[in-house]
Amino acid sequence: MTNRMHSTDRVNLVTGATGTVGRQVVAELLRLGQRVRALTRDPATAALPDGVEVVRGDLTDPGTLGPALEGVTGLHLITFGGAYFAPLETGPRIVELAREAGVRRVTVLNGGGPTPLEEAVRASGLPWTVVMPVEFMSNALEWAERIRDHDEVREPFTGRLSALVHEGDIGAVAAVALTEDGHAGQEYLVTGPDVLTLHDKADAIAAARGRAIRVVELSEAEAVEQWRAEGRPQDVIDFLLEVYGNTPVEGRTVVDTVEKVTGRPARSFRQWAREHAEAFRA
């Protein structure tokens, strides 16, 4: 039988709490009746729900983390920080501080490959769970302005397949791993319930907003030009060309992790589109 610690027994510290997934981890922990502390560089702009204890701290500077870790038994970590989401190099010290604070469970949001922080957590001796999501459904919000203004999406590789996942389901898997027994040492690949093309995603958004969307396929050169105009660094552009042009099998294969871990089916992209329809309406 699963053992979930009562909220009065533990404090869960969520790092990256104002990010796409971090907000969902916070929301799910609150839904489970847990005490939540959120780490952010700027508490004044965090805009987190009532009941969340918001504290200042920076994972790139472990010296700022002492007060945030006081009394914490569950710790959710991200692996990137600083300029352009550079991999955090402070993992060993963060792990040391977590151990000293009495942390009993750690979840790590995998950022798409090995990182120093994740390696430090795996070697720490602390009970850890790695959450490995594929493409976020929320990435579609990058199209919102173009869709509102021109009723179109301009992207390369429009036939590529993706088992993209609702960010709320990523947060739910992490929250369960932080609050229940039986998840230590697990690597959870997290996907949505369907494998979709870009055309499928555009159709779902069009149905949700009540207006058609054209899909314009760019060549690789045109895509690079567009991404540079948007201010994306070259390493990000290279990454996008690789994952969009040669999506790994894990990114285009549905697995049932969400249902196994949370007890409910993964949410579909059509549901996500309905939830965010206003973002795509002029």
C-alpha positions in Angstrom: 0.0 0.0 0.0 1.3 3.5 -0.9 2.4 5.6 2.0 1.9 9.3 1.6 3.3 11.5 4.4 0.9 14.0 5.8 1.4 17.6 5.0 2.1 18.5 8.6 5.1 16.0 8.5 7.0 17.6 5.7 7.9 20.7 3.7 8.4 20.4 -0.1 10.8 22.9 -1.6 10.3 23.5 -5.3 13.1 25.1 -7.3 12.4 26.6 -10.7 9.0 27.3 -9.1 8.0 30.1 -11.5 8.9 28.0 -14.6 6.5 26.1 -16.8 6.8 22.8 -14.9 7.7 24.3 -11.5 4.3 26.0 -11.3 2.6 22.7 -12.0 4.6 20.9 -9.3 3.6 23.6 -6.9 -0.1 23.4 -7.9 -0.2 19.6 -7.7 1.5 19.6 -4.2 -1.1 22.0 -3.0 -3.9 19.9 -4.4 -2.4 17.0 -2.5 -2.6 19.0 0.7 1.1 19.4 1.1 3.2 22.3 2.5 5.0 24.0 -0.3 8.0 26.3 -0.3 8.9 27.9 -3.6 12.4 29.1 -4.5 12.8 32.1 -6.8 15.4 34.8 -7.4 12.6 37.5 -7.1 9.8 36.7 -4.7 8.1 40.0 -5.5 7.3 38.8 -9.0 6.6 35.1 -8.4 2.8 35.4 -8.5 2.3 31.9 -6.9 -0.9 30.7 -5.3 -2.0 31.6 -1.8 -0.6 29.1 0.7 2.8 28.9 -0.9 5.8 30.1 1.1 7.9 32.0 -1.4 11.6 32.4 -0.5 14.6 34.0 -2.2 17.4 31.9 -3.5 19.6 31.0 -6.5 20.8 27.5 -7.4 23.9 29.0 -9.0 24.8 30.4 -5.6 24.3 27.6 -3.0 25.2 30.0 -0.2 21.7 31.5 -0.7 19.9 28.2 -0.1 20.4 27.6 3.7 17.2 29.2 4.9 15.2 27.8 2.1 16.2 24.2 3.0 15.4 24.5 6.7 12.9 21.7 7.6 12.6 20.5 4.0 12.0 16.8 3.5 11.0 16.8 -0.2 13.1 18.7 -2.8 12.3 19.2 -6.5 15.4 20.3 -8.5 16.0 21.7 -12.0 19.3 21.2 -13.7 19.7 24.5 -15.6 20.1 28.1 -14.4 21.7 31.4 -15.2 22.1 32.8 -18.7 20.5 30.9 -21.6 19.7 28.0 -19.2 23.3 26.9 -18.7 23.7 23.6 -16.9 24.1 24.1 -13.2 27.6 23.3 -11.9 26.7 23.5 -8.3 25.1 20.1 -7.8 27.6 18.6 -5.3 27.2 21.5 -2.9 23.4 21.5 -3.3 23.3 17.8 -2.6 25.5 18.3 0.5 23.2 21.1 1.8 20.1 18.9 1.1 21.6 16.0 3.1 22.5 18.3 6.0 18.9 19.6 6.0 17.4 16.2 6.3 15.9 15.9 2.8 14.4 12.5 2.3 13.2 12.6 -1.3 14.5 14.4 -4.3 13.0 14.7 -7.8 15.1 16.0 -10.7 13.5 17.5 -13.9 15.7 16.1 -16.7 16.5 18.8 -19.2 17.2 16.5 -22.2 20.5 14.9 -21.4 23.2 14.3 -18.7 24.0 17.3 -16.5 26.3 17.8 -13.5 23.5 18.4 -11.1 21.6 15.2 -12.0 24.8 13.2 -11.8 25.5 14.6 -8.3 21.9 13.7 -7.2 22.3 10.2 -8.6 25.5 9.7 -6.6 24.3 11.4 -3.4 22.8 8.4 -1.6 19.6 10.3 -1.2 16.4 8.7 -2.5 15.9 10.2 -6.0 13.5 10.1 -8.9 14.4 11.5 -12.3 11.4 12.9 -14.3 12.2 12.9 -18.1 9.5 14.7 -20.1 9.3 14.8 -23.9 8.2 17.9 -25.8 6.0 20.2 -23.7 2.5 21.0 -25.0 3.1 24.6 -23.8 5.8 25.0 -26.5 2.9 25.7 -28.8 2.4 29.0 -27.1 5.4 30.2 -29.2 3.0 30.2 -32.1 0.4 32.4 -30.4 1.3 35.8 -31.8 1.7 34.5 -35.3 -1.6 32.7 -35.1 -3.4 35.7 -33.7 -2.0 38.1 -36.3 -1.9 35.8 -39.4 -3.8 32.6 -38.7 -0.7 30.6 -39.5 2.2 28.6 -38.2 5.6 28.7 -39.8 7.8 25.8 -38.9 10.2 23.2 -40.5 9.7 19.5 -40.4 5.9 19.7 -40.2 5.4 16.0 -40.5 7.6 15.1 -37.5 6.0 13.0 -34.8 5.8 14.0 -31.2 4.2 12.4 -28.1 4.1 15.8 -26.5 3.1 16.0 -22.8 0.8 18.3 -20.8 3.0 20.3 -18.4 0.4 19.6 -15.7 1.1 15.9 -16.0 4.8 16.4 -15.6 4.1 18.3 -12.4 1.7 15.6 -11.2 4.3 12.8 -11.7 6.9 14.8 -9.8 4.5 15.6 -6.9 3.6 12.0 -6.5 7.3 11.0 -6.4 7.9 13.6 -3.8 5.1 12.5 -1.5 4.7 8.8 -1.9 6.9 5.7 -1.3 8.0 3.4 -4.1 9.6 5.9 -6.5 13.2 6.0 -5.4 15.7 5.2 -8.1 13.2 5.4 -10.9 13.6 7.2 -14.2 10.2 8.2 -15.4 9.9 9.0 -19.1 6.7 11.1 -19.3 4.7 11.5 -22.5 1.2 12.4 -23.6 -1.4 10.0 -24.8 -1.0 10.6 -28.6 1.6 10.9 -31.3 0.9 14.0 -33.3 2.3 15.9 -36.3 2.5 19.7 -36.4 -0.6 19.6 -38.6 -2.5 17.7 -35.9 -1.5 20.3 -33.3 -2.5 23.2 -35.5 -5.9 21.5 -36.2 -6.5 21.1 -32.4 -5.7 24.7 -31.8 -7.9 25.7 -34.7 -10.8 23.7 -33.3 -10.3 25.2 -29.8 -10.3 28.8 -31.0 -12.9 28.4 -33.7 -10.9 29.6 -36.6 -8.7 27.8 -39.2 -4.9 27.8 -39.1 -2.6 27.5 -42.1 0.6 25.5 -41.8 3.5 26.9 -43.7 6.5 24.5 -44.0 9.9 26.2 -43.8 13.1 24.9 -45.2 15.9 24.4 -42.7 17.6 27.6 -43.9 14.4 29.5 -43.6 13.9 28.1 -40.1 17.4 29.1 -39.0 16.8 32.6 -40.3 13.5 32.9 -38.4 15.0 31.6 -35.2 18.0 34.0 -35.4 15.6 36.9 -36.0 13.8 35.8 -32.8 17.1 36.1 -30.9 17.8 32.4 -30.3 21.4 31.5 -29.6 23.2 29.2 -32.1 23.4 26.3 -29.6 19.6 26.4 -29.2 19.1 26.6 -33.0 21.4 23.5 -33.4 19.5 21.7 -30.8 16.1 22.4 -32.5 17.4 21.3 -35.9 18.5 18.0 -34.3 15.4 17.2 -32.3 12.9 18.4 -34.9 14.8 16.9 -37.8 15.6 13.6 -36.1 13.3 13.2 -33.2 14.5 10.4 -30.9 12.3 7.4 -30.6 11.5 8.3 -27.0 10.1 11.6 -28.1 7.6 10.0 -30.5 6.5 6.9 -28.6 3.6 6.9 -26.1 4.3 5.4 -22.7 1.8 5.1 -19.8 3.9 6.6 -17.0 1.3 9.3 -16.1 -1.4 6.8 -15.5 0.9 4.3 -13.7 2.2 7.0 -11.3 -0.8 9.2 -10.8 -3.7 6.8 -11.4 -5.3 8.8 -14.1 -4.8 9.0 -17.9 -2.5 11.6 -19.5 -4.2 14.7 -20.8 -4.5 15.2 -24.5 -3.3 18.1 -26.7 -6.9 18.8 -27.6 -7.6 19.4 -23.9 -4.5 21.6 -23.6 -5.7 23.6 -26.6 -9.1 24.2 -25.1 -7.5 25.3 -21.8 -5.3 27.9 -23.8 -7.7 28.8 -26.6 -7.8 32.5 -25.6 -4.0 32.8 -26.2 -4.6 32.1 -29.9 -7.6 34.3 -30.5 -7.2 37.8 -32.0 
